[in-house]
Amino acid sequence: FTLIEMLVALSVFSLAVLALLNLSGENARTATLVHEQVLAGVVADNRAVEALLMPMADLAAANVGVEEAGGAPWRWSRTLADTSDPAIVRVDVQVRHPDAPQVLAHLSVFRSRQ
């Protein structure tokens, strides 16, 4: 092999290594995001079940809070919305990481007004 061929082969190999390193970094970032979304989903599920079980008067009063899941605090908010059926109300739950405005989990459930 000539020196030029070796340099070309080495540059192609280095580009492949750089691509694999970039892929590894993206994979780690995606894994972190998925982990946060799963924990936020667990918090949203907990708040939705609580909304289905608690009395309507208490449900209307408690609409924001912080819950710990996976060793981290999660900020949740719960809103009530009317539906076309006056006997049913929609409960929307949103969960965010305390340091970020981005909603990581959103869940809607329906329940009776009684």
Contact map, one row per residue, 1 for C-alpha under 8 A:
111011000000000000000000000000000000000000000000000000000000000000000000000000000000000000000000000000000000000000
111111000000000000000000000000000000000000000000000000000000000000000000000000000000000000000000000000000000000000
111111100000000000000000000000000000000000000000000000000000000000000000000000000000000000000000000000000000000000
011111110000000000000000000000000000000000000000000000000000000000000000000000000000000000000000000000000000000000
111111111000000000000000000000000000000000000000000000000000000000000000000000000000000000000000000000000000000000
111111111100000000000000000000000000000000000000000000000000000000000000000000000000000000000000000000000000000000
001111111110000000000000000000000000000000000000000000000000000000000000000000000000000000000000000000000000000000
000111111111000000000000000000000000000000000000000000000000000000000000000000000000000000000000000000000000000000
000011111111100000000000000000000000000000000000000000000000000000000000000000000000000000000000000000000000000000
000001111111110000000000000000000000000000000000000000000000000000000000000000000000000000000000000000000000000000
000000111111111000000000000000000000000000000000000000000000000000000000000000000000000000000000000000000000000000
000000011111111100000000000000000000000000000000000000000000000000000000000000000000000000000000000000000000000000
000000001111111110000000000000000000000000000000000000000000000000000000000000000000000000000000000000000000000000
000000000111111111000000000000000000000000000000000000000000000000000000000000000000000000000000000000000000000000
000000000011111111100000000000000000000000000000000000000000000000000000000000000000000000000000000000000000000000
000000000001111111110000000000000000000000000000000000000000000000000000000000000000000000000000000000000000000000
000000000000111111111000000000000000000000000000000000000000000000000000000000000000000000000000000000000000000000
000000000000011111111100000000000000000000000000000000000000000000000000000000000000000000000000000000000000000000
000000000000001111111110000000000000000000000000000000000000000000000000000000000000000000000000000000000000000000
000000000000000111111111000000000000000000000000000000000000000000000000000000000000000000000000000000000000000000
000000000000000011111111100000000000000000000000000000000000000000000000000000000000000000000000000000000000000000
000000000000000001111111110000000000000000000000000000000000000000000000000000000000000000000000000000000000000000
000000000000000000111111111000000000000000000000000000000000000000000000000000000000000000000000000000000000000000
000000000000000000011111111100000000000000000000000000000000000000000000000000000000000000000000000000000000000000
000000000000000000001111111110000000000000000000000000000000000000000000000000000000000000000000000000000000000000
000000000000000000000111111111000000000000000000000000000000000000000000000000000000000000000000000000000000000000
000000000000000000000011111111100000000000000000000000000000000000000000000000000000000000000000000000000000000000
000000000000000000000001111111110000000000000000000000000000000000000000000000000000000000000000000000000000000000
000000000000000000000000111111111000000000000000000000000000000000000000000000000000000000000000000000000000000000
000000000000000000000000011111111100000000000000000000000000000000000000000000000000000000000000000000000000000000
000000000000000000000000001111111110000000000000000000000000000000000000000000000000000000000000000000000000000000
000000000000000000000000000111111111000000000000000000000000000000000000000000000000000000000000000000000000000000
000000000000000000000000000011111111100000000000000000000000000000000000000000000000000000000000000000000000000000
000000000000000000000000000001111111110000000000000000000000000000000000000000000000000000000000000000000000000000
000000000000000000000000000000111111111000000000000000000000000000000000000000000000000000000000000000000000000000
000000000000000000000000000000011111111100000000000000000000000000000000000000000000000000000000000000010000000000
000000000000000000000000000000001111111110000000000000000000000000000000000000000000000000000000000000011000000000
000000000000000000000000000000000111111111000000000000000000000000000000000000000000000000000000000000000000000000
000000000000000000000000000000000011111111100000000000000000000000001100000000000000000000000000000000000000000000
000000000000000000000000000000000001111111110000000000000000000000000000010000000000000000000011100000011000000000
000000000000000000000000000000000000111111111000000000000000000000000000000000000000000000000010000000011100000000
000000000000000000000000000000000000011111111100000000000000000000001000000000000000000000000000000000000000000000
000000000000000000000000000000000000001111111110000000000000000000101000010100000000000000000010000000000000000000
000000000000000000000000000000000000000111111111000000000000000000000000000100000000000000001110000000001110000000
000000000000000000000000000000000000000011111111100000000000000000000000000000000000000000000000000000000010000000
000000000000000000000000000000000000000001111111110000000000000000000000000000000000000000000000000000000000000000
000000000000000000000000000000000000000000111111111000000000000000000000000000000000000000001000000000000000000000
000000000000000000000000000000000000000000011111111100000000000000000000000000000000000000101000000000000011100000
000000000000000000000000000000000000000000001111111110000000000000000000000000000000000000000000000000000000000000
000000000000000000000000000000000000000000000111111111000000000000000000000000000000000000000000000000000000000000
000000000000000000000000000000000000000000000011111111000010000000000000000000000000000000100000000000000000000000
000000000000000000000000000000000000000000000001111111000000000000000000000000000000000000000000000000000000111000
000000000000000000000000000000000000000000000000111111100000000000000000000000000000000000000000000000000000000000
000000000000000000000000000000000000000000000000011111110110000000000000000000000000000000000000000000000000000000
000000000000000000000000000000000000000000000000000011111110000000000000000000000000000000000000000000000000000001
000000000000000000000000000000000000000000000000000001111111000000000000000000000000000000000000000000000000000011
000000000000000000000000000000000000000000000000000000111111100000000000000000000000000000000000000000000000000000
000000000000000000000000000000000000000000000000000001111111110000000000000000000000000000000000000000000000000000
000000000000000000000000000000000000000000000000001001111111111000000000000000000000000000000000000000000000000000
000000000000000000000000000000000000000000000000000000011111111000000000000000010000000000000000000000000000000000
000000000000000000000000000000000000000000000000000000001111111000000000000000000000000000000000000000000000000000
000000000000000000000000000000000000000000000000000000000111111110000000000001000000000000000000000000000000000000
000000000000000000000000000000000000000000000000000000000011111110000000000011100000000000000000000000000000000000
000000000000000000000000000000000000000000000000000000000000011111000000001111000000000000000000000000000000000000
000000000000000000000000000000000000000000000000000000000000011111100000001110000000000000000000000000000000000000
000000000000000000000000000000000000000000000000000000000000000111110000111100000000000000000000000000000000000000
000000000000000000000000000000000000000000100000000000000000000011111000111100000000000000000000000000000000000000
000000000000000000000000000000000000000000000000000000000000000001111111110000000000000000000000000000000000000000
000000000000000000000000000000000000001001100000000000000000000000111111110000000000000000000000000000000000000000
000000000000000000000000000000000000001000000000000000000000000000011111000000000000000000000000000000000000000000
000000000000000000000000000000000000000000000000000000000000000000011111100000000000000000000000000000000000000000
000000000000000000000000000000000000000000000000000000000000000000011111110000000000000000000000000000000000000000
000000000000000000000000000000000000000000000000000000000000000001111011111000000000000000000000110000000000000000
000000000000000000000000000000000000000100100000000000000000000001111001111100000000000000000011110000000000000000
000000000000000000000000000000000000000000000000000000000000000111100000111110000000000000000011110000000000000000
000000000000000000000000000000000000000000110000000000000000000111100000011111000000000000001111000000000000000000
000000000000000000000000000000000000000000000000000000000000001110000000001111100000000000001110000000000000000000
000000000000000000000000000000000000000000000000000000000000011100000000000111110000000000111100000000000000000000
000000000000000000000000000000000000000000000000000000000000001000000000000011111000000000111000000000000000000000
000000000000000000000000000000000000000000000000000000000001000000000000000001111100000011110000000000000000000000
000000000000000000000000000000000000000000000000000000000000000000000000000000111110000011110000000000000000000000
000000000000000000000000000000000000000000000000000000000000000000000000000000011111110111000000000000000000000000
000000000000000000000000000000000000000000000000000000000000000000000000000000001111110111000000000000000000000000
000000000000000000000000000000000000000000000000000000000000000000000000000000000111110000000000000000000000000000
000000000000000000000000000000000000000000000000000000000000000000000000000000000111111110000000000000000000000000
000000000000000000000000000000000000000000000000000000000000000000000000000000000111111110000000000000000000000000
000000000000000000000000000000000000000000000000000000000000000000000000000000000000111110000000000000000000000111
000000000000000000000000000000000000000000000000000000000000000000000000000000000110111111000000000000000000011110
000000000000000000000000000000000000000000000000000000000000000000000000000000011110111111100000000000000000011110
000000000000000000000000000000000000000000000000000000000000000000000000000000011110000111110000000000000001111000
000000000000000000000000000000000000000000000001001000000000000000000000000001111000000011111000000000000001111000
000000000000000000000000000000000000000000000000000000000000000000000000000001111000000001111100000000000111100000
000000000000000000000000000000000000000000010011000000000000000000000000000111100000000000111110000000000111000000
000000000000000000000000000000000000000000010000000000000000000000000000000111000000000000011111000000111110000000
000000000000000000000000000000000000000110110000000000000000000000000000011110000000000000001111100000111100000000
000000000000000000000000000000000000000100000000000000000000000000000000011100000000000000000111110111111000000000
000000000000000000000000000000000000000100000000000000000000000000000000111000000000000000000011111111110000000000
000000000000000000000000000000000000000000000000000000000000000000000000111000000000000000000001111110000000000000
000000000000000000000000000000000000000000000000000000000000000000000000000000000000000000000000111110000000000000
000000000000000000000000000000000000000000000000000000000000000000000000000000000000000000000001111111000000000000
000000000000000000000000000000000000000000000000000000000000000000000000000000000000000000000001111111100000000000
000000000000000000000000000000000000000000000000000000000000000000000000000000000000000000000001100111110000000000
000000000000000000000000000000000000000000000000000000000000000000000000000000000000000000000111100011111100000000
000000000000000000000000000000000001100110000000000000000000000000000000000000000000000000000111100001111100000000
000000000000000000000000000000000000100110010000000000000000000000000000000000000000000000000111000000111110000000
000000000000000000000000000000000000000010010000000000000000000000000000000000000000000000011110000000111111000000
000000000000000000000000000000000000000000011001000000000000000000000000000000000000000000011100000000001111100000
000000000000000000000000000000000000000000000001000000000000000000000000000000000000000001111000000000000111110000
000000000000000000000000000000000000000000000001000100000000000000000000000000000000000001110000000000000011111000
000000000000000000000000000000000000000000000000000100000000000000000000000000000000000111100000000000000001111100
000000000000000000000000000000000000000000000000000100000000000000000000000000000000000111100000000000000000111110
000000000000000000000000000000000000000000000000000000000000000000000000000000000000001110000000000000000000011111
000000000000000000000000000000000000000000000000000000010000000000000000000000000000001110000000000000000000001111
000000000000000000000000000000000000000000000000000000110000000000000000000000000000001000000000000000000000000111
